[in-house]
C-alpha cells in the first residue's frame, strides 16, 4: 500500500501519541516513512550528513514522532562533536528515557541498516520537507474550514488569520530547503561590479543624492512643516508630471503605491492641490492609493510590503506614515523586523519612501539649528537602516522651513532654506547654501568658519560645523575648483585663518 494511505491500525505513532490533526473519515496526511528512515540511517553511518540535511529539513519535518526524537538525538551529538552511530544514539535515547518510546534498540539499529546508503540523503530530505509542507498547508486549510463553519463566523477575521498562516508558512519555507544558504549569495566580482555599480539616483545627482536607488528615503519632521508636500512633489515627478524637485532631477517610475495610513482624507486634499484634469490618465494608471491601516503591521508580516508591491505592480512604495506601519516605534526588535520587511522589498526592486515624525521635545527648536539623527522618533534602527534621511525643521504651518540632510548616500545636500506654497502644493528654494556657489560668489574668499556660519545659520557655529565646512573646502581645493592660502598661527598681531578662493576652473565650470 502506498505511503500516505495507511490503514488506521498501521498508522504511525503520531496517531497514537497525540490527537489526530484532522477529522475522522479523511485520508491520512502526506508522509513518507521510508524517506525518513533513509535519512536517519544515513546520518548514523556518516555524522557529517547531519550538516547537509539539516538546512533542508528545517524544524518539525518528520511525521513519525519516534523519528523526530531520534533526529534530535543526532543533532545533539553533532553539536557536541560526538559520535552519532547507532550505539551512541541508543545511549542518548536511553539516558533521556526515550528509547522504548521510539521502538527500542532493535528499531534504532534497524534504521542504521536501511538499504539506501548515504548518497541520496539530501534528495530524501527534500521529500520529507515537501511532505511536511503539505501537512502544514492541509492543517491550515482544515482550520479555515472549521472556523468558517462556526456560528457567527467573521469572514474578515478568518481571511486575516488565513493570510497570517500562509505568510508564516512562506517564512518557514524560505528558512529551509536545499538552496536556503545560497539563494541570495553571489561571487565577489559580481557583487562589486554589478550589485555595487554606480546607478543614477532617484532624486538628486550622483555626487549629491537625496534618494539613492535600492536604498530607502526617510523624510522626517514635525506635523505641519510640509514633509507631505515635499513627498507629493517627488512622487508626482516620479510619475512624470514634473521633472525636478528643489531644482534636483527625479528619475521616472512605472507605478507608485501610496500607503495613506495616516489621515487619508487630509493626504487626498494635500495631493489634490497640484492635480489638473490633464493628469487623470496618469493618476488612474500609475498611482495606487491604499487608504487606512494595512491588513497587518510590517513587523508582524515582513513579506507584506513586497507582497503589496507585487499585487499592485508597483516599483515605488510611499509609507505615510512610518508609525502606522509598525506595532510600536520604541521596541528595537520590532524596528529590526520592519527593517527586514524594508530590505525584502528593496531586494525585489521596489523603491521606498518613508514619512516619519521627530521627537516632540524637539519640535520647537530654534530656526536654523541643525537637528541630529537622535531627534528622529523611535528606535535608532529605523534611521540606521534608511539610506537617506531628510529632516524638515520649522514651525507648523510656516511656509519657510529648512531642509537638512542628516544621512547621505553620497554628498550632503544643503542645508536648504525652502518655501512652501500651501495653495499650489509646491516648494521652492530660498537663497542657496551650496558651498560651490557660495565660494563662487565670494570674491574675497571664504574661511571654514565663514562657510560654517552660512551653512548652519548661526553666528557662532560649533567646532564640528567648522570642521565639516573645512572638509567641503578641502575637497574643492583637491579637485582643482578652489585655491587655498594657508593661515598663519597667532602672535602679537594675531593669526590669520586659511582662506579658500574660487579657481579659474571653478568659475568656468559654474559660470
LODREN-526119 format. One record per residue (C-alpha): residue in three letters; x, y, z. Coordinates in steps of 0.25 Angstrom, whole numbers, plus 2048, in hexadecimal, padded with zeros to 3 digits. Last residue first. Example, Ala and Ser with C-alpha at 12.3 -4.5 7.8 and 13.67 -1.06 7.14 Angstrom:
BEGIN
Ser8377FC81D
Ala8317EE81F
// end
This chain:
BEGIN
Unk8769417C6
Unk8779347CD
Unk88292D7C6
Unk88993A7C1
Unk88A9407CF
Unk88F9337D5
Unk89A9327CA
Unk89E9407CD
Unk89F93C7DC
Unk8959407E6
Unk89D9457F3
Unk89F93E800
Unk8A594580D
Unk8AD93E818
Unk8AB947824
Unk8B5952828
Unk8BB954836
Unk8BC96083F
Unk8C696B83F
Unk8CE96684B
Unk8CD958846
Unk8C294F841
Unk8C6944836
Unk8C5948828
Unk8BB94281E
Unk8BE93B811
Unk8B8942804
Unk8B09377FD
Unk8AB9367EF
Unk89E9317EA
Unk8989287DF
Unk8A59207DE
Unk89F9137E3
Unk8A79147F0
Unk8A39227F2
Unk89591F7F1
Unk8979137FB
Unk89E91C804
Unk892926804
Unk88891B808
Unk891916812
Unk893924819
Unk884925819
Unk883918821
Unk88D91C82A
Unk88692A82D
Unk879922830
Unk880919839
Unk887924841
Unk87992B844
Unk87493783B
Unk873944842
Unk86B94E839
Unk861943835
Unk85A940828
Unk861932828
Unk866933819
Unk869942819
Unk871942827
Unk878935822
Unk87D93C815
Unk88394781D
Unk88993E827
Unk89093681C
Unk896943817
Unk89094880A
Unk8959507FE
Unk89695F7FC
Unk88E95E7EF
Unk8839557F6
Unk8789527EC
Unk8809467E6
Unk8829417F4
Unk8749427F8
Unk87093A7EB
Unk87992F7EE
Unk87592E7FD
Unk86792D7F9
Unk85F935803
Unk85693C7F8
Unk84C9467FC
Unk83E9407FC
Unk83A9347F4
Unk82C9327F0
Unk8219287F5
Unk8139267EE
Unk8059227F3
Unk7FE92D7EC
Unk7F79337F8
Unk80292F802
Unk80D9367FA
Unk818930803
Unk826938804
Unk833931805
Unk84093580C
Unk84A929809
Unk854923812
Unk85891F808
Unk85B912801
Unk866909807
Unk86E9007FD
Unk86B8F17FB
Unk8618E8801
Unk85E8F380C
Unk8598F381A
Unk855900820
Unk851909814
Unk84B91581A
Unk83F91C814
Unk83B92A81A
Unk82D93081A
Unk82693C815
Unk81793A813
Unk815939822
Unk809930825
Unk810929830
Unk81D930833
Unk82A92B82D
Unk83391F82A
Unk83291581F
Unk83B90A821
Unk840902815
Unk8458F4818
Unk84C8EB80D
Unk84F8DC80C
Unk8468D8818
Unk84A8CC820
Unk8518D482B
Unk8458DE82B
Unk83B8D382F
Unk8458CC838
Unk8468D8841
Unk8398D4847
Unk82E8DF847
Unk82D8EE844
Unk8388F583C
Unk8408FE845
Unk84B8F4847
Unk84E8F7838
Unk85290583A
Unk84C913838
Unk85491F833
Unk84F92C83A
Unk84A93582F
Unk83D938836
Unk83D936845
Unk838928849
Unk82992884B
Unk82691A847
Unk83291484E
Unk82B90F85B
Unk820908851
Unk82A8FF84B
Unk82A8FF83C
Unk8208F9833
Unk8218F0827
Unk81E8EF818
Unk8248E3812
Unk8288E2803
Unk82B8D47FD
Unk8308CF7F0
Unk82C8C17EC
Unk8368B87E5
Unk8338AB7EC
Unk83F8AD7F5
Unk8398BA7F9
Unk82C8B37FD
Unk8348A9805
Unk83C8B480B
Unk8308BC810
Unk82A8B0817
Unk8378AD81D
Unk8388BB822
Unk82A8B9828
Unk82E8AD830
Unk83B8B5835
Unk8318C0839
Unk8298B6840
Unk8358B0848
Unk8398BF84C
Unk82C8C2852
Unk8298D1852
Unk8218D3846
Unk8158CA849
Unk80D8C0841
Unk8128C4834
Unk80D8CA827
Unk8058D682D
Unk8118DC834
Unk8188DC826
Unk80E8E6820
Unk80B8E6814
Unk8138DB80E
Unk8168DE800
Unk8188D27F7
Unk81F8D27E9
Unk8208C77DF
Unk8118C47DF
Unk80B8B87D9
Unk7FF8B97E2
Unk8008AB7E8
Unk80F8AB7E7
Unk8118B87EF
Unk8078B37F9
Unk80E8A67FA
Unk81C8AD7FC
Unk8168B5807
Unk80F8A980D
Unk81B8A080E
Unk81F8A481C
Unk8118A1822
Unk8118A4831
Unk81B8AF830
Unk8148B5824
Unk8078B682B
Unk7FB8AE826
Unk7F08B081C
Unk7F58BF81A
Unk7EE8CB821
Unk7E78D6819
Unk7E68D880A
Unk7EF8D1800
Unk7F28DB7F4
Unk7F68D67E6
Unk7FD8DF7DC
Unk8018DB7CE
Unk7F48D97C6
Unk7EA8E17CD
Unk7F48EC7D0
Unk7FA8EC7C2
Unk7EC8ED7BB
Unk7E78F87C4
Unk7F39017C4
Unk7ED90A7B9
Unk7E190E7C2
Unk7EC9147CC
Unk7F190F7D9
Unk7FA9197E1
Unk7F191C7ED
Unk7EB90E7ED
Unk7F79077F4
Unk7F4910800
Unk7E590D800
Unk7E88FE7FE
Unk7F28FE809
Unk7E8904812
Unk7DE8FA80F
Unk7E88EF811
Unk7EB8F381F
Unk7F78EA822
Unk7F68DD81A
Unk7F88E280C
Unk8008D7807
Unk8048DD7F9
Unk8078D27EE
Unk80E8D87E3
Unk80F8D37D5
Unk81A8D37CA
Unk8238DD7D0
Unk82B8E97CA
Unk8388EE7D0
Unk8378FC7D7
Unk8419077D3
Unk8459127DE
Unk8409207DD
Unk83891F7EA
Unk8309147E3
Unk8339117D5
Unk82C90C7C8
Unk81D90D7CB
Unk8119057C8
Unk8198F97C4
Unk8148EF7CF
Unk8218F07D6
Unk8208FF7D6
Unk8128FD7DC
Unk8188F57E7
Unk8238FF7EA
Unk81990A7EA
Unk8109027F4
Unk81C9007FD
Unk81E90F7FF
Unk810912802
Unk81090680C
Unk81C90B813
Unk816919813
Unk81991E821
Unk80B91C827
Unk80E910830
Unk81C90F834
Unk82790A82A
Unk82D8FE824
Unk82E8F9815
Unk8348EB814
Unk83A8E7807
Unk83C8D8805
Unk8488D27FE
Unk8488CA7F1
Unk8498D67E8
Unk84E8E27F0
Unk8458EE7F5
Unk84B8FB7F8
Unk8578F97F0
Unk8629037EF
Unk86E8FE7E7
Unk8658F57DF
Unk85B9007DD
Unk84D9017E4
Unk8418F97E5
Unk8408EA7E0
Unk84F8EA7E0
Unk8578E57D3
Unk85E8D87D5
Unk86C8D57D9
Unk86F8C67D9
Unk86E8C07E7
Unk8658B47E3
Unk86C8B37D5
Unk87B8B57D7
Unk87D8B37E6
Unk8738A87E7
Unk8778A17DA
Unk8858A17DE
Unk88389C7EC
Unk87A8907E8
Unk86B88F7EB
Unk86388A7F6
Unk85488D7F7
Unk84F87F7F6
Unk85B8787FB
Unk858874809
Unk84A871807
Unk84D86A7FA
Unk84A85C7FF
Unk83D85F806
Unk83B867813
Unk839875818
Unk83187A80C
Unk82786F80F
Unk82587381D
Unk823882818
Unk81987D80E
Unk812875819
Unk811881821
Unk80B889816
Unk80187E813
Unk7FD87E822
Unk7FC88D822
Unk7F388C815
Unk7EA88281C
Unk7E988A828
Unk7E5897820
Unk7DB88F818
Unk7D4889824
Unk7D389782B
Unk7CD89D81E
Unk7C389181D
Unk7BE89382B
Unk7B8886830
Unk7AB888837
Unk7A987983A
Unk7B6871836
Unk7B686B828
Unk7C1875823
Unk7CA87282E
Unk7C986382B
Unk7CC86581C
Unk7D886E820
Unk7DD86482A
Unk7DD85A81F
Unk7E4863815
Unk7EF865820
Unk7F0856822
Unk7F2854813
Unk7FC85E812
Unk80485981D
Unk80384B818
Unk80784F80A
Unk814856810
Unk817849818
Unk81684180B
Unk81F84B804
Unk82984A80F
Unk82A83B80F
Unk82C83A800
Unk837844801
Unk83E83C80C
Unk83D830802
Unk8458387F8
Unk84F83D802
Unk85182E807
Unk8538287F9
Unk8628257FA
Unk86181F808
Unk85D811806
Unk84F80D803
Unk84E7FF809
Unk84A803817
Unk8537FC821
Unk85580882A
Unk84580982B
Unk8457FB830
Unk84F7FE83B
Unk845809840
Unk8397FF83F
Unk8417F4846
Unk8467FC852
Unk838800856
Unk82C80584E
Unk82C81484F
Unk82481485D
Unk82E809862
Unk83A812860
Unk83481F865
Unk838820873
Unk84382B870
Unk84E822874
Unk84981786C
Unk847820860
Unk856825861
Unk85B816863
Unk853811857
Unk85981D84F
Unk867819853
Unk86580A84F
Unk85E80E842
Unk86A81783D
Unk869826840
Unk877828846
Unk87A83584D
Unk87D843849
Unk87384A853
Unk86A84F848
Unk86B842841
Unk86683A84D
Unk85B844850
Unk856843841
Unk856834841
Unk84E83484E
Unk84483E847
Unk84383583B
Unk840829844
Unk83483084B
Unk82F83583D
Unk82F827838
Unk827822844
Unk81D82D842
Unk81A828834
Unk81883382A
Unk82683982A
Unk827847826
Unk82684E833
Unk830859830
Unk83885B823
Unk83A84F81B
Unk843855810
Unk84C85D81A
Unk84F850822
Unk851847816
Unk86084A813
Unk86484D822
Unk85E83F826
Unk86683981B
Unk87283C823
Unk86E83082C
Unk871826822
Unk86A818824
Unk86081D82F
Unk85D829826
Unk85A81F81A
Unk850817823
Unk849823827
Unk847828819
Unk84381A814
Unk83981881F
Unk83282581C
Unk83282280D
Unk82B815810
Unk82181C819
Unk81C82480E
Unk81182E813
Unk80483580D
Unk7F8836817
Unk7F082A819
Unk7E3829811
Unk7D7830817
Unk7CC82881E
Unk7CF82D82C
Unk7D283C82D
Unk7E084082C
Unk7ED842835
Unk7EA83583C
Unk7ED83784B
Unk7FA833851
Unk802826854
Unk7FB81C84C
Unk7F882483F
Unk80682A83F
Unk80B81B841
Unk80A817833
Unk7FD81282D
Unk7FC80382B
Unk7EF800832
Unk7E980D82C
Unk7EC80881E
Unk7F880F817
Unk7F581780A
Unk80182180C
Unk80B817807
Unk80680E7FC
Unk800800800
// end
